[in-house]
Amino acid sequence: MIERDWEKKIEPLTVRISTAVRITGLSRSRIYELIQSGELDTVKVGRATLIQYQSLKALTASEMAPS
């Protein structure tokens, strides 16, 4: 499949938990804790739990912000 330049710049709307683990470096159990606490917004599609990508970015941005 050929990717166009503009396609590379598009961010996903949601990611699976396994992807969130891979891109954040957090453990699977920590991701589930963040979902339980409401710090990560999710949506269920069938049996799949998808994390809102913007929610994940907001979490990591707040963690990286200087205190």
FENKAPE-V592930 format. One line per field, one symbol per residue. phi: phi as a letter, one per 30 degrees, with the letter a starting at -180 (. if undefined). psi: psi as a letter, one per 30 degrees, with the letter a starting at -180 (. if undefined). burial: # if it has 9 or more other C-alpha atoms within 8 Angstrom, else .. Layout:
phi: ???
psi: ???
burial: ???
This chain:
phi: .ccdedddddcddbbddddddddciddedddddddddidcdbbcbicdcccddddddddddddcddc
psi: kkklefeffkklellleeeeeeffglleeeeeeeeefgfkklkkjbfkkkkkeeeeeeeeeeffkk.
burial: ..............###..##....#.#..#..##...####......#####.##..##.......
